[in-house]
Amino acid sequence: MTTIERAGLPSTRRAVVERARELRPELAKDGPTIDSTGSDPTRNMRLLGEAGLHRINVPTEFGGLWDGGLYGGWREVMEAGTEIAAAEGSTGQCWATTALVARELFGSALPSETKRQLADEIIHEGRRLVASNAETGGTGRVVGRRVAGGLVVSGTKTFNTNSGGGGRDLACASFALLGAEQDVANAPRHHALIRLDNPTLTLAHDWDNMGQRGTYSQTITYRDVFVPDGWHFPTHPADPYFLCAGMLLHASLLQGIGEGALEAAVGYLREVNRPGMPKFGTAANDPLMHRQLGEMSSELAAAGALLLTVASELEDPGLEVSADEMGVRGFRAKVASTRAGLDVSSRIHDLTGARSTANRYRFDRFWRNARTFGSHDSLDAKNALIGCYELSGKFPPVSDYFRF
């Protein structure tokens, strides 16, 4: 990828949100094709890179807009992510993946010169990042061993969202770093940055799910991949507020998909102007349509308000609220946005009618996207965790409710 030409980088975090909002109609154009072909949102990701939106996920010391603590600017990250996901769900998830991995990398023990190179690539070349962590259904633990000048990584990761760009994009792969005793069970967790064009990688191209089809969440096998020193780092203890941050990022994706579904339905109704019942003459005069649209709009607005409120609270570096309480607030926000996204995306055909089911619209993609990502972890389990906290006043072990 060559250096991106642009009029100028966004100079504030609010400018990042505004650019995302302005790009939304253009990003939405590729939605039906991405869904029908299951293709990587290559053009959309290029447009986001050209707009310099990831400057919000690079620290100010490296030329970015991120300051004020680990989650500085998190509200604006949520706002931008929601706008992108509203345009096209897979694009939203790919963008969010780079955002989350970038935050992890700049908070790691990587050398300053590596971070500076990463910052330059992310801001100026639209570099995409992959969270290469999942091993469920694979061949066992991915492992690494030290060699002269670096280490070697071997094994299979079964879920690699945002890997469809290939080339010089980077997978941040986690693994068990073996010692002399070769004890996998007790080996410390480590991370390595690996270019997707490395010839010792095997990309399976096996992502073919019901929704979020453009995330390209394929399987990747690492076959004794050499990673030089300076491009790997030990996993640091998880920040106690990370759970809240992750839930909010997930919530923004479901929130965006719901908002995109409502926008698509309203646009169609304005153009066709066909009422639900002939007695009303037009959609503009149909009070039953008005009522349903108002209900869906309010549901999304309420969920979105909770999402942004909790994100604003999380940004405060002098946070007075406990990590447990913030974790529960993050879960509540995800529950609210998941319910809203699923509800709205499943109801729009009640308004748009049978003609809107034509494949040229692919309005069903909104529900399939929401349902696919909403299945990431159980809504009932999240509610059960929240309810346990309400009764006991204590945050229960997350591993009791979700598999990792």
C-alpha positions as CSV (number, residue, x, y, z in Angstrom):
1,M,0.0,0.0,0.0
2,T,1.4,3.4,-0.9
3,T,1.2,6.4,1.2
4,I,-2.3,7.8,1.2
5,E,-2.9,11.3,-0.3
6,R,-5.4,13.4,1.7
7,A,-6.3,17.0,2.2
8,G,-5.2,16.8,5.8
9,L,-5.5,14.7,8.9
10,P,-8.3,15.3,11.4
11,S,-7.1,17.8,13.9
12,T,-9.5,16.9,16.8
13,R,-11.4,13.9,18.0
14,R,-14.6,15.6,17.1
15,A,-13.3,16.0,13.6
16,V,-12.8,12.2,13.4
17,V,-16.5,11.7,14.3
18,E,-17.6,14.2,11.7
19,R,-15.5,12.6,9.0
20,A,-17.0,9.2,9.8
21,R,-20.5,10.8,9.6
22,E,-19.7,12.4,6.3
23,L,-18.3,9.1,4.9
24,R,-21.3,7.1,5.9
25,P,-23.4,7.4,2.7
26,E,-20.4,6.5,0.6
27,L,-19.4,3.5,2.7
28,A,-23.0,2.3,2.6
29,K,-22.9,2.0,-1.2
30,D,-20.8,-1.2,-1.1
31,G,-23.0,-2.9,1.6
32,P,-25.1,-5.1,-0.7
33,T,-22.1,-6.3,-2.7
34,I,-20.0,-7.0,0.3
35,D,-22.8,-9.0,1.7
36,S,-23.7,-10.9,-1.5
37,T,-20.1,-11.9,-2.3
38,G,-18.6,-12.2,1.3
39,S,-15.8,-10.0,0.1
40,D,-13.4,-7.8,2.1
41,P,-14.6,-4.2,2.3
42,T,-11.4,-3.1,0.6
43,R,-12.6,0.2,-0.8
44,N,-14.3,1.2,2.4
45,M,-11.2,0.5,4.5
46,R,-9.2,2.5,2.0
47,L,-11.6,5.5,2.3
48,L,-11.4,5.3,6.1
49,G,-7.6,5.2,5.9
50,E,-7.5,8.2,3.6
51,A,-9.7,10.1,6.1
52,G,-7.1,9.4,8.8
53,L,-9.8,8.2,11.3
54,H,-7.4,6.0,13.2
55,R,-5.5,9.0,14.3
56,I,-7.8,8.8,17.3
57,N,-6.2,5.5,18.3
58,V,-2.6,6.7,18.2
59,P,-1.1,8.5,21.2
60,T,-0.3,12.2,20.8
61,E,3.4,11.5,21.4
62,F,3.4,9.6,18.1
63,G,1.3,12.1,16.1
64,G,-2.2,10.9,17.1
65,L,-5.1,12.3,19.0
66,W,-5.3,9.9,21.9
67,D,-4.5,11.4,25.3
68,G,-6.0,11.5,28.8
69,G,-5.5,7.9,29.9
70,L,-5.9,4.4,28.5
71,Y,-9.4,5.1,27.2
72,G,-8.9,8.7,26.2
73,G,-11.3,9.7,23.5
74,W,-13.3,6.5,23.9
75,R,-16.6,8.3,23.5
76,E,-15.5,9.6,20.1
77,V,-14.2,6.1,19.2
78,M,-17.7,4.8,20.0
79,E,-19.4,7.5,18.0
80,A,-17.2,7.0,14.9
81,G,-17.5,3.3,15.1
82,T,-21.3,3.5,15.3
83,E,-21.4,5.7,12.2
84,I,-19.1,3.3,10.3
85,A,-21.1,0.2,11.3
86,A,-24.4,2.0,10.4
87,A,-23.0,2.3,6.9
88,E,-21.8,-1.3,6.6
89,G,-21.6,-3.8,9.4
90,S,-18.4,-5.7,8.3
91,T,-16.6,-2.4,7.7
92,G,-17.5,-1.4,11.3
93,Q,-16.2,-4.5,12.8
94,C,-12.9,-4.3,10.8
95,W,-12.4,-0.7,11.9
96,A,-13.2,-1.5,15.5
97,T,-10.7,-4.4,15.4
98,T,-7.9,-2.1,14.4
99,A,-9.0,0.4,17.0
100,L,-8.8,-2.2,19.8
101,V,-5.5,-3.8,18.7
102,A,-3.9,-0.3,18.3
103,R,-4.8,0.6,21.9
104,E,-3.3,-2.7,23.0
105,L,-0.1,-2.2,21.1
106,F,0.6,1.4,22.2
107,G,0.0,0.3,25.8
108,S,2.4,-2.6,25.5
109,A,6.1,-3.0,26.1
110,L,7.0,-2.7,22.4
111,P,10.1,-0.5,21.8
112,S,9.4,3.2,21.1
113,E,10.9,2.9,17.6
114,T,8.4,0.1,16.8
115,K,5.5,2.1,18.1
116,R,6.6,5.1,16.0
117,Q,6.7,3.0,12.9
118,L,3.3,1.5,13.7
119,A,1.9,5.0,14.2
120,D,3.2,6.1,10.9
121,E,1.7,3.1,9.1
122,I,-1.7,3.4,10.8
123,I,-2.1,7.1,10.2
124,H,-0.4,7.5,6.9
125,E,-0.8,4.2,5.1
126,G,-4.2,3.0,6.5
127,R,-2.6,-0.1,8.1
128,R,-5.1,-2.6,9.3
129,L,-4.6,-4.7,12.4
130,V,-5.9,-8.2,13.2
131,A,-6.6,-9.6,16.7
132,S,-5.4,-13.2,16.2
133,N,-6.4,-14.8,19.5
134,A,-9.2,-17.4,19.0
135,E,-8.2,-21.1,19.1
136,T,-11.6,-22.7,19.6
137,G,-12.0,-25.6,17.2
138,G,-8.4,-25.5,16.2
139,T,-5.4,-27.8,16.7
140,G,-4.6,-26.7,20.2
141,R,-2.5,-23.9,21.7
142,V,-0.4,-21.7,19.4
143,V,3.2,-21.7,20.8
144,G,6.4,-19.8,20.4
145,R,10.0,-20.5,21.2
146,R,13.0,-18.2,21.4
147,V,15.7,-18.4,18.7
148,A,18.6,-16.1,17.9
149,G,17.4,-12.6,17.1
150,G,13.7,-13.2,17.9
151,L,11.3,-16.1,18.2
152,V,9.3,-18.6,16.1
153,V,5.5,-18.9,16.2
154,S,3.6,-22.1,15.3
155,G,0.0,-23.1,15.3
156,T,-3.5,-22.2,14.1
157,K,-5.8,-19.3,15.0
158,T,-9.4,-19.9,14.0
159,F,-10.9,-16.4,14.0
160,N,-9.0,-13.5,12.4
161,T,-11.3,-10.6,11.7
162,N,-10.0,-7.9,9.3
163,S,-7.4,-10.1,7.7
164,G,-8.9,-9.8,4.2
165,G,-6.7,-6.9,3.2
166,G,-3.6,-9.1,3.2
167,G,-0.3,-7.4,2.2
168,R,1.6,-5.5,4.9
169,D,-1.4,-5.5,7.3
170,L,-0.5,-7.0,10.7
171,A,-1.8,-9.8,12.8
172,C,-1.2,-9.4,16.5
173,A,-1.0,-13.1,17.4
174,S,-1.1,-14.4,21.0
175,F,0.7,-17.6,22.0
176,A,2.2,-19.6,24.8
177,L,6.0,-18.8,25.0
178,L,7.7,-22.0,25.8
179,G,10.7,-22.3,28.1
180,A,13.3,-25.0,28.4
181,E,10.8,-27.3,30.0
182,Q,8.3,-27.0,27.1
183,D,5.4,-26.8,29.5
184,V,2.5,-25.3,27.4
185,A,0.0,-25.3,30.3
186,N,2.2,-22.9,32.4
187,A,3.9,-21.0,29.6
188,P,3.5,-17.2,29.8
189,R,1.3,-15.5,27.3
190,H,3.1,-13.5,24.6
191,H,2.2,-11.5,21.5
192,A,3.9,-11.1,18.1
193,L,3.2,-8.8,15.2
194,I,3.2,-10.7,11.9
195,R,2.7,-9.3,8.4
196,L,-0.1,-11.1,6.5
197,D,2.1,-11.3,3.4
198,N,4.6,-13.5,5.3
199,P,5.1,-16.6,3.1
200,T,5.1,-18.9,6.1
201,L,1.4,-18.1,6.8
202,T,-1.5,-20.1,5.4
203,L,-4.7,-18.1,5.0
204,A,-7.6,-20.5,4.8
205,H,-10.2,-18.2,3.1
206,D,-12.9,-20.2,5.0
207,W,-15.1,-17.4,6.4
208,D,-18.6,-18.0,5.0
209,N,-21.1,-17.1,7.7
210,M,-24.7,-15.9,7.7
211,G,-23.8,-12.3,8.4
212,Q,-20.9,-9.9,8.8
213,R,-19.7,-11.7,5.7
214,G,-17.1,-9.1,4.8
215,T,-15.2,-9.3,8.1
216,Y,-13.1,-12.1,6.5
217,S,-12.7,-13.7,9.8
218,Q,-10.8,-16.6,8.3
219,T,-8.5,-19.2,9.9
220,I,-4.7,-18.5,9.8
221,T,-2.0,-21.1,10.4
222,Y,1.5,-19.9,11.5
223,R,4.1,-22.4,10.2
224,D,7.3,-21.6,12.2
225,V,7.0,-17.9,11.6
226,F,10.1,-16.0,12.5
227,V,9.4,-12.7,14.4
228,P,12.4,-10.4,15.0
229,D,13.1,-8.9,18.4
230,G,11.3,-5.5,18.7
231,W,8.1,-7.0,17.1
232,H,6.9,-9.1,20.0
233,F,6.0,-8.4,23.6
234,P,4.9,-10.1,26.8
235,T,1.2,-9.9,27.6
236,H,0.6,-7.3,30.3
237,P,-2.0,-7.9,33.0
238,A,-5.4,-6.9,31.8
239,D,-6.5,-3.4,32.8
240,P,-9.5,-3.8,35.2
241,Y,-11.6,-1.5,33.1
242,F,-10.9,-3.3,29.8
243,L,-14.0,-5.4,30.1
244,C,-16.2,-2.3,30.1
245,A,-14.2,-0.9,27.1
246,G,-14.7,-4.2,25.2
247,M,-18.4,-4.4,25.9
248,L,-18.9,-0.8,24.7
249,L,-17.0,-1.5,21.5
250,H,-19.2,-4.5,20.8
251,A,-22.3,-2.4,21.7
252,S,-21.3,0.3,19.2
253,L,-21.3,-2.3,16.4
254,L,-24.8,-3.5,17.2
255,Q,-26.0,0.0,17.7
256,G,-24.7,1.0,14.3
257,I,-26.2,-1.9,12.5
258,G,-29.6,-1.0,14.0
259,E,-29.3,2.6,13.0
260,G,-28.3,1.6,9.5
261,A,-31.3,-0.7,9.2
262,L,-33.6,2.2,10.3
263,E,-32.0,4.6,7.9
264,A,-32.4,2.2,5.0
265,A,-36.0,1.5,5.8
266,V,-36.9,5.2,6.1
267,G,-35.1,6.0,2.8
268,Y,-37.0,3.2,1.1
269,L,-40.4,4.4,2.5
270,R,-39.8,8.0,1.5
271,E,-39.0,6.9,-2.1
272,V,-41.8,4.4,-2.5
273,N,-44.3,6.2,-0.2
274,R,-46.5,3.1,0.0
275,P,-48.7,2.8,3.1
276,G,-49.1,-0.3,5.2
277,M,-52.9,-0.2,4.6
278,P,-54.5,1.3,1.5
279,K,-56.9,3.5,3.5
280,F,-54.1,5.9,4.4
281,G,-53.0,6.5,0.8
282,T,-49.3,7.1,1.4
283,A,-46.7,6.1,3.9
284,A,-46.4,9.8,4.9
285,N,-50.1,9.6,6.1
286,D,-50.0,6.2,7.7
287,P,-50.1,6.6,11.5
288,L,-49.3,2.9,12.1
289,M,-46.0,3.4,10.3
290,H,-45.4,6.6,12.2
291,R,-45.9,4.7,15.5
292,Q,-43.5,1.8,14.6
293,L,-40.8,4.2,13.3
294,G,-41.2,6.3,16.5
295,E,-40.8,3.2,18.7
296,M,-37.7,2.0,16.8
297,S,-36.2,5.4,16.8
298,S,-36.7,5.8,20.5
299,E,-35.3,2.4,21.3
300,L,-32.1,3.1,19.3
301,A,-31.8,6.6,20.9
302,A,-32.1,5.2,24.4
303,A,-29.5,2.5,23.8
304,G,-27.2,5.0,22.1
305,A,-27.5,7.4,25.0
306,L,-26.5,4.7,27.5
307,L,-23.6,3.7,25.3
308,L,-22.2,7.2,25.1
309,T,-22.8,8.0,28.7
310,V,-20.8,5.0,29.9
311,A,-18.1,5.7,27.4
312,S,-17.8,9.2,28.7
313,E,-17.5,7.9,32.3
314,L,-14.8,5.4,31.2
315,E,-12.6,8.2,29.7
316,D,-12.1,9.8,33.1
317,P,-8.5,8.9,34.2
318,G,-9.3,9.7,37.8
319,L,-12.3,7.3,37.7
320,E,-14.1,7.2,41.1
321,V,-16.3,4.3,40.0
322,S,-15.0,0.7,40.6
323,A,-14.0,-1.5,37.7
324,D,-16.7,-3.9,38.8
325,E,-19.4,-1.3,38.5
326,M,-18.0,0.0,35.2
327,G,-17.9,-3.6,33.9
328,V,-21.6,-4.0,34.7
329,R,-22.4,-0.7,33.0
330,G,-20.6,-1.9,29.9
331,F,-22.6,-5.1,30.0
332,R,-25.9,-3.1,30.3
333,A,-24.9,-1.0,27.3
334,K,-24.2,-4.0,25.2
335,V,-27.5,-5.6,26.2
336,A,-29.4,-2.4,25.3
337,S,-27.7,-1.9,21.9
338,T,-27.9,-5.6,21.1
339,R,-31.6,-5.7,21.8
340,A,-32.2,-2.5,19.8
341,G,-30.1,-3.6,16.9
342,L,-31.8,-7.0,16.7
343,D,-35.3,-5.6,17.1
344,V,-35.0,-2.8,14.6
345,S,-33.2,-4.9,11.9
346,S,-35.9,-7.7,12.2
347,R,-38.9,-5.3,12.0
348,I,-38.1,-3.2,9.1
349,H,-39.7,-5.5,6.6
350,D,-43.0,-5.1,8.4
351,L,-42.8,-1.5,7.1
352,T,-41.1,-1.8,3.8
353,G,-43.2,-4.8,2.5
354,A,-42.5,-7.7,0.2
355,R,-41.1,-5.7,-2.6
356,S,-38.2,-4.6,-0.4
357,T,-37.0,-8.3,-0.1
358,A,-35.5,-8.1,-3.6
359,N,-31.9,-9.0,-3.6
360,R,-30.9,-5.6,-5.0
361,Y,-31.7,-4.1,-1.6
362,R,-30.5,-7.0,0.6
363,F,-32.2,-5.3,3.6
364,D,-32.1,-8.7,5.3
365,R,-28.3,-8.2,5.7
366,F,-28.9,-5.9,8.6
367,W,-30.6,-8.6,10.7
368,R,-28.2,-11.2,9.6
369,N,-25.3,-9.0,10.6
370,A,-26.8,-8.1,13.9
371,R,-27.8,-11.7,14.6
372,T,-24.3,-13.1,13.7
373,F,-22.4,-10.6,15.8
374,G,-25.0,-10.7,18.6
375,S,-24.4,-14.4,18.9
376,H,-20.8,-13.7,19.9
377,D,-21.8,-14.2,23.5
378,S,-25.2,-15.0,25.0
379,L,-27.6,-12.1,25.8
380,D,-29.2,-14.3,28.5
381,A,-25.7,-14.9,30.0
382,K,-25.0,-11.2,30.1
383,N,-28.3,-10.5,31.8
384,A,-27.6,-13.3,34.3
385,L,-24.3,-11.7,35.1
386,I,-25.9,-8.3,35.6
387,G,-28.6,-9.9,37.8
388,C,-26.1,-11.7,39.9
389,Y,-24.3,-8.4,40.5
390,E,-27.6,-6.7,41.5
391,L,-28.4,-9.4,44.1
392,S,-24.9,-9.9,45.5
393,G,-23.3,-6.5,45.0
394,K,-20.2,-8.4,43.8
395,F,-19.0,-8.9,40.2
396,P,-19.0,-12.7,39.5
397,P,-16.2,-14.5,37.6
398,V,-16.7,-13.8,33.9
399,S,-15.5,-17.3,33.1
400,D,-18.6,-18.7,34.8
401,Y,-20.7,-17.1,32.1
402,F,-18.6,-17.0,28.9
403,R,-16.1,-19.3,27.2
404,F,-12.8,-17.7,26.2
